[in-house]
């Protein structure tokens, strides 16, 4: 009886972990993409920074940037300060 319980418990853990891993992987791939900075600034007025410790090199800005490594891309970052589309 103990052996059957141990086998069922092990099988349940393996199934639980395998289904949980798929949910995390699909959550990472659902990142909204923007065609240009105008579209991005409609949702994020201050632009998007890669990390919270990034400093703006372009001068004084009106808005604080949103922090997201997934949204911040290199093509939208003209001055290479790791803040895309800052205002």
C-alpha positions in Angstrom: 0.0 0.0 0.0 2.8 2.4 0.9 4.6 1.6 -2.4 1.5 2.4 -4.5 1.0 5.6 -2.6 4.6 6.6 -3.3 4.3 5.8 -7.0 1.0 7.8 -7.3 2.5 10.8 -5.4 5.6 10.8 -7.7 3.5 10.6 -10.8 1.4 13.5 -9.6 4.4 15.6 -8.9 5.9 15.0 -12.3 2.6 15.9 -14.0 2.1 19.0 -11.9 5.6 20.3 -12.7 5.3 19.6 -16.4 2.1 21.5 -16.7 3.4 24.4 -14.6 6.5 24.9 -16.8 4.3 25.4 -19.9 2.4 28.2 -18.3 5.6 30.1 -17.4 7.0 29.7 -20.9 3.8 31.0 -22.6 3.6 34.0 -20.3 7.1 35.1 -21.3 6.3 35.1 -25.0 3.2 37.4 -24.7 5.0 40.7 -25.0 3.2 43.5 -26.9 5.2 44.9 -29.8 4.9 48.5 -31.1 5.4 49.7 -34.6 7.1 53.0 -33.6 7.7 55.3 -30.6 4.4 57.2 -31.2 2.5 53.9 -30.6 4.6 53.0 -27.6 4.2 56.5 -26.0 0.4 56.1 -26.1 0.8 53.4 -23.5 4.0 54.5 -21.8 4.4 58.3 -21.8 7.9 58.2 -20.4 9.2 55.5 -22.7 10.5 52.1 -21.5 13.8 51.6 -19.6 15.6 48.2 -19.4 16.3 48.5 -15.6 15.3 50.9 -12.9 18.9 52.0 -12.4 19.3 53.5 -15.9 20.0 57.2 -16.1 18.8 59.4 -19.0 21.6 60.8 -21.1 19.4 63.0 -23.3 18.6 65.7 -20.7 15.5 66.5 -18.7 12.4 64.5 -19.4 8.7 65.2 -18.6 7.8 61.6 -17.5 9.4 58.7 -15.6 10.0 55.7 -17.9 8.3 52.3 -17.4 10.8 49.5 -16.5 10.6 46.4 -18.7 13.5 44.5 -20.2 11.2 42.7 -22.6 9.6 46.0 -24.0 12.8 48.0 -24.3 14.4 47.3 -27.6 17.6 48.7 -29.2 16.0 50.0 -32.4 13.8 52.5 -30.5 16.7 53.8 -28.4 18.3 56.6 -30.5 20.7 57.9 -27.9 21.8 54.5 -26.6 21.0 55.2 -22.9 18.8 52.0 -22.5 15.6 54.0 -22.4 13.5 53.5 -25.5 11.2 56.4 -26.7 11.7 58.7 -23.8 9.9 62.1 -23.7 
